[in-house]
Amino acid sequence: MFTITDRARQQIKEMLEGEPSGSRLRFGIKGGGCSGLSYALGFDDEVNEDLDKTDEINEIAVVVAKEDIGILENTEIDFKENMMGGGFTINNPNAVMSCGCGSSFRTEETVGAPEKC
């Protein structure tokens, strides 16, 4: 499905400590942003067996909407720190175009959609 680096795993595990028992990392995409799609990354303690796929990646329990799996295939979630702080970075080889703001992207299937920037 996708990968979680060791740095991201460490950060996610620390963040999970403040979440309800049974919470999983939910990773997905949603419509919106300048380029048409943006990432959704958070925690969820609910799973819809018909719509979601669950897995364990690098010791992290994850849930992804089945409809998002193709776009997220081979994506890497990393965590980077710099002088301004830290944050998760997402490297998606399926993204063919990104917005200047860096928070949204397009895939081959969405390249023809009008930009909102």
C-alpha positions as CSV (number, residue, x, y, z in Angstrom):
1,M,0.0,0.0,0.0
2,F,2.3,2.8,1.3
3,T,5.3,3.1,3.6
4,I,6.0,4.9,6.9
5,T,9.6,5.8,7.6
6,D,11.1,5.2,11.0
7,R,11.1,8.9,11.8
8,A,7.4,9.1,10.9
9,R,6.7,5.9,12.9
10,Q,8.3,7.5,16.0
11,Q,6.3,10.7,15.7
12,I,3.0,8.8,15.0
13,K,3.6,6.5,18.1
14,E,4.1,9.6,20.3
15,M,0.9,11.2,19.0
16,L,-1.1,8.0,19.4
17,E,-0.4,8.1,23.1
18,G,-3.0,10.9,23.4
19,E,-5.6,9.1,21.3
20,P,-8.4,6.7,22.5
21,S,-7.5,3.0,22.7
22,G,-7.9,1.3,19.4
23,S,-7.1,4.3,17.3
24,R,-5.4,3.8,14.0
25,L,-3.6,6.1,11.6
26,R,-6.1,7.1,8.9
27,F,-4.5,8.1,5.6
28,G,-6.4,9.2,2.6
29,I,-7.2,11.8,0.0
30,K,-9.9,14.3,-0.3
31,G,-11.0,16.7,-3.0
32,G,-9.9,20.3,-2.7
33,G,-6.9,22.5,-2.7
34,C,-5.4,24.4,-5.6
35,S,-4.5,21.3,-7.6
36,G,-7.7,19.3,-7.0
37,L,-6.7,16.7,-4.4
38,S,-5.2,16.9,-0.9
39,Y,-4.0,14.4,1.7
40,A,-5.9,13.6,4.9
41,L,-3.8,12.3,7.7
42,G,-5.2,11.7,11.2
43,F,-6.4,9.2,13.8
44,D,-9.6,7.2,13.7
45,D,-11.0,4.6,16.0
46,E,-13.8,3.5,13.6
47,V,-13.4,1.2,10.6
48,N,-16.1,0.5,8.0
49,E,-15.3,-3.1,6.9
50,D,-17.1,-2.5,3.5
51,L,-15.3,0.8,2.7
52,D,-11.9,0.6,4.5
53,K,-8.8,-1.6,4.3
54,T,-6.8,-2.1,7.5
55,D,-3.1,-3.1,7.7
56,E,0.0,-2.7,9.9
57,I,2.8,-0.8,8.4
58,N,6.1,-0.4,10.2
59,E,4.4,-1.2,13.5
60,I,1.6,1.3,13.0
61,A,-2.0,0.2,12.6
62,V,-3.4,2.0,9.6
63,V,-6.8,2.4,7.9
64,V,-7.3,3.6,4.3
65,A,-10.5,4.0,2.3
66,K,-10.5,1.3,-0.4
67,E,-11.2,3.9,-3.1
68,D,-8.0,5.8,-2.2
69,I,-5.6,2.8,-2.4
70,G,-4.7,3.2,-6.1
71,I,-3.7,6.9,-5.7
72,L,-1.7,6.2,-2.5
73,E,0.1,3.1,-3.8
74,N,3.9,3.3,-3.2
75,T,3.5,6.6,-1.3
76,E,6.0,7.4,1.5
77,I,5.0,9.2,4.7
78,D,8.1,10.8,6.4
79,F,8.6,13.2,9.2
80,K,11.2,16.0,8.8
81,E,12.4,18.6,11.3
82,N,14.0,21.9,10.4
83,M,14.6,25.3,12.0
84,M,10.9,26.1,11.7
85,G,9.8,23.0,13.5
86,G,8.7,19.7,12.1
87,G,6.0,18.1,10.0
88,F,5.0,15.1,8.0
89,T,6.0,15.0,4.3
90,I,4.3,12.8,1.8
91,N,6.2,11.6,-1.3
92,N,3.6,10.2,-3.8
93,P,5.0,8.9,-7.1
94,N,1.5,9.0,-8.5
95,A,1.3,12.8,-8.2
96,V,2.2,14.3,-11.5
97,M,1.7,18.0,-10.4
98,S,1.7,19.9,-7.1
99,C,0.4,23.3,-6.2
100,G,2.9,26.0,-5.2
101,C,1.5,25.9,-1.7
102,G,2.7,22.2,-1.5
103,S,-0.5,21.0,0.1
104,S,-2.4,19.7,-2.9
105,F,-1.6,17.6,-6.0
106,R,-2.9,16.0,-9.2
107,T,-2.7,12.6,-10.7
108,E,-2.8,11.5,-14.3
109,E,-6.6,11.1,-14.0
110,T,-7.1,14.6,-12.6
111,V,-4.7,16.6,-14.9
112,G,-7.5,17.9,-17.1
113,A,-9.5,19.4,-14.1
114,P,-9.5,23.2,-13.9
115,E,-7.1,24.7,-11.3
116,K,-8.5,26.9,-8.5
117,C,-5.3,28.9,-7.8
